[in-house]
Amino acid sequence: MILQENWKSCARKASRIGPRLLAGTALILIISSGAWGQKNKNKKPDTTPIQGIPLPVSDQIDHDIGEMLGAFQVGNVEAMHKYYSDNVTFVSGTYGPPILGWQNYVNGYQQSRAAFQGMQLIRRNTNIFVHGDVAWASYQWEFSSVFNGKPYGIRGQTTLVLNKVGDNWLIVHNHTSQLCEQSVGGQQPPATPAPVTPTAPKEAPKQ
């Protein structure tokens, strides 16, 4: 009988403690959850920049050639110089002497460019070879413009020799050859869509 009364007494106490214990446990969980959320809320997002995957050397050189030719078309000498060595040499297909040095090239380029109204250069079939810190690239090109109010177009091919300086590849030699094309009957071919060293055609002597 005594054991039964003690058991009932414990059961009554447990029934009173149980809800309070559950409420206390729930309160602890809520506080802990709020603190965890506040901690994550105050945590600053990771702004560490993601390092880009470096381009293969051939892709980097191909990109640089495209940038250089883009600057060539719009006459941006400073942007062109970014990809050329100061002591670069130029050889053209006009049987003129090689041009030695960037500044000498720029002088001729600006004089020739003044004769044209707009330039468009299309590059095709680019091949790039890399050997250590030296690389060479060859490609075909088509150049179109307006000269003295008339369409003017030539095409040819270019070979570039590049040298790695630090993290950059600089052009140290440019050999550009213009194709001398004639159709049957000795007439000039129709204008075709550009050399790296444009040459204004000579005007026919006036009769």
Secondary structure as the mmCIF struct_conf table of DSSP 4:
data_model
#
loop_
_struct_conf.conf_type_id
_struct_conf.id
_struct_conf.beg_label_comp_id
_struct_conf.beg_label_asym_id
_struct_conf.beg_label_seq_id
_struct_conf.end_label_comp_id
_struct_conf.end_label_asym_id
_struct_conf.end_label_seq_id
HELX_RH_AL_P HELX_RH_AL_P1 ILE A 2 ASN A 42
BEND BEND1 LYS A 43 LYS A 43
HELX_LH_PP_P HELX_LH_PP_P1 LYS A 44 PRO A 45
HELX_LH_PP_P HELX_LH_PP_P2 THR A 48 PRO A 56
HELX_RH_AL_P HELX_RH_AL_P2 VAL A 57 VAL A 74
TURN_TY1_P TURN_TY1_P1 GLY A 75 GLY A 75
HELX_RH_AL_P HELX_RH_AL_P3 VAL A 77 HIS A 81
TURN_TY1_P TURN_TY1_P2 LYS A 82 TYR A 83
STRN STRN1 TYR A 84 VAL A 91
TURN_TY1_P TURN_TY1_P3 GLY A 93 THR A 94
BEND BEND2 TYR A 95 TYR A 95
HELX_LH_PP_P HELX_LH_PP_P3 GLY A 96 PRO A 98
STRN STRN2 ILE A 99 LEU A 100
BEND BEND3 GLY A 101 GLY A 101
HELX_RH_AL_P HELX_RH_AL_P4 TRP A 102 ARG A 113
TURN_TY1_P TURN_TY1_P4 ALA A 114 ALA A 115
STRN STRN3 PHE A 116 HIS A 131
TURN_TY1_P TURN_TY1_P5 GLY A 132 ASP A 133
STRN STRN4 VAL A 134 PHE A 147
TURN_TY1_P TURN_TY1_P6 ASN A 148 GLY A 149
STRN STRN5 LYS A 150 VAL A 165
TURN_TY1_P TURN_TY1_P7 GLY A 166 ASP A 167
STRN STRN6 ASN A 168 GLN A 178
TURN_TY1_P TURN_TY1_P8 VAL A 184 GLY A 185
BEND BEND4 GLY A 186 GLY A 186
HELX_LH_PP_P HELX_LH_PP_P4 GLN A 187 ALA A 191
BEND BEND5 VAL A 196 THR A 197
HELX_LH_PP_P HELX_LH_PP_P5 ALA A 200 LYS A 206
#
